[in-house]
Amino acid sequence: MTGRQLDWVEMIGHAPKRYPDVPGACGKGATFEVAAAKAAHTGKSVRLRCLEILATGEFTSDEIAERLGLKTTQVRPRVSQLAKLDQIRGTGTTRPNADNNPMHVYRLAQGPEAAS
């Protein structure tokens, strides 16, 4: 295992795979490496904060961003990661965002509906 892989093992508990385990995995080069390092450091915190919001109800990613006081561009990727990790699920409904575009509504994967 290389030194770079060892860093990932320490951070995420296993060798890097691909998105959503490895932020910034979509590209190569210095700019992607900087973005990946920032996402690895702050992404977990934002994901946990998103889960805290979703523990109180059903929300779109933009609604979560508003409640957290963050930009939608900071929250949307984290919501996508949570969905790919099966920690949240779409409700099957949408709500319009500020631009009147439909946005998926999410809820926690755990709960009475998840058991059925």
Buried (B, 14 or more C-beta within 10 A) or exposed (E): EEEEEEEBEEBBEEEBEEEBBBBBBEEEEEEBEEBBEEBBEEBBEBBEBBBEBBEEEBBBBBBBBBBBEBEBEBBBBBBBBBBEEEBBBEBEEEBEBEEEEEBBBBBBBEEEEEEE
